[in-house]
């Protein structure tokens, strides 16, 4: 009876660590994939040459990663005392998220100056 109790405690601890290992593996997979997707989306944004074409938008990565969505928010940056430069400086926030599990989000911020 004591041996069964010891074995059951050991098995419960083993199953708990297995579950935690799977959770960490899923989080690691998300971080790797989201970083890759965010870099690609930021490269598209950096290729925009006219600031009028830079707008807030959202979508998903339909072809290869349909479970991942992105959202871009573009904001003006106001710098006091600088004047015209503030009109050309933009703050770009990018968020990549895993649609089935809303806990997984990757955020990236870029400041872009248009000459």
C-alpha positions in Angstrom: 0.0 0.0 0.0 2.8 2.4 0.9 4.7 1.5 -2.3 1.6 2.3 -4.4 1.3 5.7 -2.7 4.9 6.5 -3.4 4.6 5.4 -7.1 1.4 7.4 -7.5 3.0 10.6 -6.1 6.0 10.1 -8.4 3.7 9.6 -11.5 1.7 12.7 -10.6 5.0 14.7 -10.5 6.1 13.2 -13.7 2.9 14.0 -15.6 2.9 17.5 -14.2 6.4 18.1 -15.6 5.4 16.6 -18.9 2.5 18.9 -19.2 4.7 21.9 -18.4 7.2 20.8 -21.0 4.5 20.7 -23.7 3.3 24.1 -22.7 6.9 25.5 -22.9 7.4 23.8 -26.3 4.2 25.5 -27.6 5.3 28.9 -26.3 8.7 28.5 -27.8 7.2 27.5 -31.2 5.0 30.6 -31.1 7.8 32.9 -30.3 9.9 31.6 -33.1 7.1 31.7 -35.7 5.8 35.1 -34.5 9.3 36.6 -34.7 9.8 35.3 -38.2 6.4 36.6 -39.4 6.8 40.0 -37.7 10.2 40.5 -39.4 8.6 39.8 -42.7 5.7 42.2 -42.1 8.1 44.9 -40.9 10.2 44.5 -44.0 7.0 45.1 -46.1 6.3 48.2 -44.1 9.8 49.5 -44.4 9.6 49.2 -48.2 6.8 51.8 -48.3 8.4 55.0 -49.5 5.4 57.4 -49.4 4.1 58.1 -45.9 0.5 58.5 -47.3 0.6 54.8 -48.1 1.4 53.9 -44.5 -1.9 53.2 -42.8 -3.2 51.1 -39.9 -4.4 47.7 -41.1 -4.9 44.1 -40.0 -5.1 40.6 -41.6 -3.7 37.1 -41.3 -1.0 35.1 -42.8 -3.4 33.1 -45.0 -1.0 31.0 -47.1 1.4 29.2 -44.7 0.2 30.3 -41.3 -3.6 30.7 -41.2 -3.7 30.6 -37.4 -1.6 33.7 -37.1 -3.0 37.2 -37.4 -1.3 40.6 -37.6 -2.4 44.2 -36.8 -0.5 47.4 -37.7 -1.2 50.7 -36.0 0.3 53.9 -37.3 0.5 57.0 -35.1 2.0 60.4 -35.5 4.8 61.3 -33.2 4.7 64.8 -31.7 8.0 66.4 -30.7 7.7 69.8 -29.1 9.9 72.5 -30.5 10.9 70.7 -33.6 8.1 71.7 -35.9 8.1 70.1 -39.4 10.0 67.0 -38.3 7.0 65.8 -36.3 4.9 65.6 -39.5 7.4 63.1 -41.0 8.0 60.9 -37.9 5.7 57.9 -37.5 5.3 55.3 -34.8 4.4 51.9 -36.1 3.1 49.2 -33.7 2.9 45.6 -35.0 1.2 42.8 -33.1 1.3 39.2 -34.2 -1.1 36.8 -32.4 -2.0 33.2 -32.4 -5.8 33.1 -33.2 -6.7 29.8 -31.4 -5.1 30.9 -28.1 -5.3 34.6 -27.4 -2.6 34.4 -24.7 0.1 34.3 -27.3 1.0 37.8 -28.6 4.2 39.2 -30.0 4.5 43.0 -30.2 7.0 45.1 -32.1 7.5 48.9 -32.4 9.3 50.9 -35.1 9.8 54.6 -35.4 10.1 55.7 -39.1 11.2 59.0 -40.5 10.1 60.0 -44.0 12.5 62.5 -45.6 
